[in-house]
């Protein structure tokens, strides 16, 4: 029969182990980045602000892990989330580790840059350091159906890139200048965060993407690892991992589509369908 004193000591030791165990928060960053995407709502800084704050709030916080699964989206929202994570990390003085799941590309890779170290699964898709603008031209369809475009503006560039008119080379030149500026900002951020880890491979900033092995060769990630195993190896078997995430979307909205569910009207169906197609195309770009 066990000695009661021994049992009490063992129980006290277990309590001390639990109450003194290091804590790691797992901040989930999953989905297309931006506002108004159907299904799960897009990742946006305003929507993620409370989750980011909660991730850096626990006592005995040893680190924050970012679970990233995103094909990108808005460059502005990507950088705003990145900056919010970096501000919190510097204020709390805790390390941040990123773990890319299916894909961390384009804006999704910007999210990963908020981490001090970046890891991925061997089959993860990483990179796409570039900027894209896509659309459609309907001028031929309008002519076929005898539809006349009527548009009036104050400001000669106000109707630039109108999809119902033929492209104007000057408009394309202006757009290209904006894309080049955004690309330069992206490259500068990668160089700032990855520094001497970058290999200097000539295709690193072309918009190409790779699986984990080639991405590591280029210095875009630090290795292959999974969150739980990594944290136990880094902080011990007693580490406590707590997951926080942004606002969840109600089931009804997931079922019937973003804008349609919010407005309750059939007039929103084209916008919802376009939003769904846009989000789907971002995932499809990476074979997902």
N, C-alpha and C positions, 0 to 999 in steps of 0.2 A: 504494500500500500504506500502510495506516494506521501511524502512529508508535506503537510499543509504549508509550512514555511517555504519549502522548495517550490510548490505550485504558485504561491504568491509572488515569489521572486521571478519565476518564469513569465507569469502574466504581466508583471511590471516591466520586464525587459521587452516584451512584445509591444506594450503600449508605448514605451520610449522609442522603439524602432519605428512605429507608425507615426508618431508625432514629430519625430526628428528627421524623417525621410525627405530627401530632396524632392522638389516638385518641378515637373516640366509641363508646360501648357502646350497643347497641340492646337494651333490656330488653323482652321480649315479655310482654304482659299480655292474654291472649286466653281468652275463655270465661266461663261463668257464675261468679259469685263466691259461694263458700261450700263447704261440705264435702259429699261424697257424691253428686255428680251423675254420671250415667253418661256413657259416651263418654270424652272427655277429662275428667279429674278437675277439680273446681271450683277456682277460684283461692282460695287461702287463705294467710294470712301465714306460717304455719309451713312450708308447702310452698314458698313463694317466698323464704324468708329467705336461703338460700344463693345464689340467683340475684341477689337485690338486693345482697348483699355483693360478689359477683363483678363486678357491673356497675360498682361504684365503686372497684374494686381496681387496674385497669391503670395503668402509668406513662404519663406524657404525656397523661393523661386531660383532654380539653378539654370534654366534656359527656356527659351521659347522655340518651338518647332513649327514650321510652316508646312502644312500639307497642301501641295499645289497640284491642281489638275485643271489647266486652263489653256485654251488655244489662243488667248489674247483678246483683243477688242480695242477699247478706247485707250489711246496712249496717255491722255490726261488722267483718267481714273487710275490707270496702272501706276503712274508716277505718284499720284496722291496717296494711294494705299502704301506704296513703297516708302514714301516720306513719313507717313504716320507710324509705320513700324520702326523706321530708323530713329525717329524722335523718341519713341517710347524706349527703345533699346538703349540709347545713349543716356536717357534720364535715369533708368533703372540699373544701368551698367550690368546687363546680363547678355550672354551670347545668344545669337539667333542661328538656327540651322534650318535649311530648306530641304524638303524631300519631295521631289517631283514624282508624280504617279504616271498616268498615261502620257500626259503631255505638259510641258512647261515651255511654251514657245511664244515668240513675239511679246505681247504684253504679259503673258504668263511667265516669261523669263525675266521680265522687269521685276515682277513680284519676288522671284527667287533671288534677285540681286540684293534684296533687303537683308539677306542672311549673310553671316560671316563665313559660312561654309555651305556648299550646295551638293546634295546627293540625289541619286536617281536609281530607279530599277534598271537592270541591263537593257530592257526593252523600251524604256521611256523615250519619248521624242523630245529633243531639246534644241533650242536655237531660234532660227527664223529672225535674225537680227536685221530687220528691214521694215519698211513701211509700205502699205498698199492702199490704194483707193480704187474702188470698183463700182460700176454702175451699168446702165443700159441706155441705148439710144432708140427712140420710138418714132423718129421722124418719117421713116419709110412706111411704117404701119399707119401713121396718121394720113399720109398722102394717099395710100391705098384705099382708105375708108372715106376720103374726102373731108377730113377734119382740119379746120383751120386753127392754128395756135394764135391766141391773142394775149399779149402780155405787155404791160406798161410799167416802166420803172423810173425812178429818180436816182440817177447814178449809173454811169455807163457800164459798170461791172456787176451790177446787182443781179443780173440774170445769167451770169456766167455758168457754163456747164449745164445749162438747161437740157434735160434728157429728151425734150421734144423738138430740139433744133440740132442742126449739124454742129459738130465740134468746131470751135474757133481756135486756131493755133495759139492765139494769144492767151486764151483761157487755159489751155493745156500747159503752156509755159508757166503761167502763174501757179497752177496746181503743182507742177513739178518742183518749183522753187520751195513750196511749202513742204512737200514730201522730203526733199533733200535736207531741209532744215531739221525736220523731225528725225530723220535718219542720223544726222550728225549728232543730235542730242542723245539718241539711243546709244550710238557708238561711244560717246564720251562717258556715259554712265557705266557702260560695261568696262571700259578701261579704268575708270575710277575705282570700281568695286573689285575687279579681278586682278588689276595691276600686273605684276610680274608673272602671275599664273598663266596668262595668255601666251600661247605658243608663237603667235605671229603668222599663223597659217593664212594664206591670201584669201581664202574663201570664208573666213570667219564672219565677216560683216556683209555678206552678199544676200542675206535673206534665206540661205540654205539651212536645213535642219538635219539632225543626226540622231542616232541612238546613243546610249550612254558612253560606249567605248570611244567612238570618234569625238564626241563632245568633250570627254576628258582629255583626249590628246590635244585638243585646241585650248584647253584651260577653262572651258565654260563651266565645268563641274569639278568637284574634288574627288569623286569616286562613286561607287555603287553601294547603297545601304538602304535598309528599311528602318523606319522611325523607332519602333519599339526595341528592336535588337540593338540599334545604335545607342539609344539612351541608356539601356541597361549596361552596355559595355562601358559607356562613358561615365555614368553616375552611380552605377551599382544596381544590384538586383532589387533593392528596396525602393527605387525611384518610383514616384507616383506621377502618372501621366493623365492630365485632365484636358479634355477636348472642349474647345469653344468654337462657335461658328456664328456667321451672320444670321440675319433674319430668314426664317424658313418661309416658303410660299405655301399658302393654304391649298389643300387638296383640290378644291374646286377650280382654282386658277390653273393648276397644273393640268387638269383634265380638259378644260375648255379653251385654254389659251389666254395669254397675258392681258392684252388690252380688251379683248372681248368680254372676259369675266369681270373686269373692273367697270366697264361702261354699261354692260348688260344689253348692248344693242348690236344688231347685225351689221350696222354701218362700220363697226370696228373690225370686222372680219378681215378685210384686205390688209389692214395695218398689222393685225396679229399674224396673218399668214406670212407677210413679208418679213416680220421680225423673226418668226420661226425659221424661215428659209435662210435668213442671214446668219443666225446662230448656227444652224446646221451646216452651212457652208464653211464656217470657221473650223468646226470639228473635222469635217470631211477633208479639208486641206491636208490633214495629218493622218489620213487613213482611218479615222475613228467615226 
